[in-house]
Structures are given as C-alpha cells and as structure tokens.
Amino acid sequence: AGTDPLNSLSHGNRIPVAGVGAALNGLTAYYPFDGNANDASGNGYHAVNTSVLPAVDRLGKSGLAYRFDGTSSVVSASALPASPSITVSAWVKSAAVNWNTTGFIASSRMGNGFIIQPTAGGKSWQGYIANSAGTLIQIGSHTPTDIYADYHHYAISYDQASGLAEMYFDGQQVASNVLTMTRTSAGSINVDIGHDQILTRFGHADIDEVDYYNRALTAQEIAFLFKTTSVPRNNHYSINKDSYASIEMAAFDRDSDPLSYTVVTIPAQGTLYQTVDGYTQGAAIVNPYTQVTDPYGRVVFVPAVGQVGQPYASFDYYASDPYSSSANATVSVDVVLSANLTVTQTVPGTVTGGVIDVTAHLVDGNGTA
C-alpha cells in the first residue's frame, strides 16, 4: 500500500475471511503469527513461541509469519477445548524441496487430538484423527507436486455425526475416509505447531495462519479459506497536526478478482473524503456503509484544525470481490505535533522553590503554535 510522503504506515494483523456463510462460525483459535503467537479469534487461547524467527508471509509481507528452524522451534498452544468434530488448517512453505522430518505441521498426540503430518524425505503428507483415548487413525495420504516454491494450504476435518474425515490441499479434497471412533468434548488438548508433539521432530518450514475449528467445515468453506476472497489489513497512520492522511485500504485476493471497499464506521473526529488521486478532497463521507469511489480504495482523512491525539481517530472498512465480502479491518490515525519544533519566544518566569519557571512558545513545521 502506498502512502503520502507525510505519513508513516505500518501493517498489523490480518482479519480472517468471513465469506460464504460461515468461515468464522466455530473458530476456536486462530494464529496468524503476525509478530506474536496470540490467538486472534478473540477467544484468548494464546500460544507460546520458542526459537521461532519472523518470516515473509503467504501474501509477501515481511515479519507476518514464523520460520521454524528444524532444530528447536515450536509454537505451543495449551488447553484448547476438545471437540468431537474439528477442522484444522495451516499455510506452510517447506524450507527445502522435500520435508526435513515427519509430523510437525500441527500435532496433538492425545485424546481427541489430531496430526497434520508431512513425511520426511519426500513431499507427501497425511492427516490423522485421534479418538478419545488418543488412538490415531489415518485419513489418507497425498503427494503434491510442490511444497517449497510457494505457500500451500493444508486442512483436515472430521465430522463426528457421519464419521467422515477429509484432507484438503489448496482448497481441493485430496483424501477422505469414514472413521469408526468416538471423540468427546471433555477436557482440553494441547497442540504443537512446527513440532511433532512428544517426539523430538522439529520442522524446517515457514508457517502462517493456523486455524482450529470446533466443527467440520464444508468443502465450500475450506475452498474459501484457501481462496481468501479478500483479506484486509488493519492499518495505522501517523500524520502531523493540521496535515492530512492519504489512506489506501489494503486487501489481498488470491484469484486477483477486482476489489471494492466500503467504509463501515465514521471517525468520531476529523473528516473522511472521497478522492480520485489520493490527495484531492472530494465528497465528505458522512454515513456508515459508504462505498469508496476510488478504484484503488483511497480516501483522504483530515483532522480538525489544531487537534492532536494518539490515537486521534479510527474507522472500519471491508473489502468485497464479485462473490462475497470480508470481515472488517480497522484504520487508526495518530495526529502529532511536527518533529520540527522551534522555540520562537521565551518569557522569563519566577523562581519557585529553587526552580526557575520559563514559558516557551513552540511553533511546529506548519507555523502553528
């Protein structure tokens, strides 16, 4: 995303896709690895990372995924609620043309657990579902043509009512099996990412966006997790007092569908404007759910004269392709005094308790006190 030269832009967490009816329904934990191992689902199941490094994520953004070194790296999530039916997915890019070891993408070797398991020395991977006693039963196996050149989406699901277990690669079903087993919702499970739980096997790969659901997603929903209809970003801008922010709403569409943007909430202070070039002010945006007219998703934000604040204002937006709309993302704006402050006049003060009080008049780069 581009910015006006006056502005500073940093990217925050991605927002999970909301399209096709449900992909957030049943989401128990979501680990985007955007600089930490926090659970972004809002349920508070934060994980602990050990010896991981920041990596380029699947959208090409630096520092928004984790690199696992194959020696000691692991992300450990504890006390996730056990569920009879589940879906688990992750975006993974191997560090080599073949997997360095087995079983590490996501591993819970305990009652009501599961494993997304690559196999060392090749490109194949398997899915396993554990019954309530911890016995693992294989769903199937799949060998993709590539695991190294790009990120790929791996998912497994199990439906307790039907017994149907499935494996998906890049949104397509690649294996299925009807498993005879019993799983329960009693207790909790621990999950290791990048490490085969209990066993000393550490994966050498980049991993991004790990999801854990308490139900079996449909084939359509998993396809849309892969498709990533539109993934907006939480953006943050910092501008000088009495300046403006040229804001470009940022989203990614895997199929390169054209995107439009809608402002969901109006800033509590300052004014948003439509624009045709990123800096010329058009019509003011005063109503929620106003579609942005600029095809690049640009708007102009102008704070009230003389006001500052950190944060000063914020608004929500979502992205849409021709088929569905994303969840909301948030843009926040700080308005600060210019770093170019000069002392134009000092007024001698009084001596109070040995301290000299001096009044200084400061002028920022805009010539405003």
Disulfide bonds with the S-S distance in Angstrom:
none
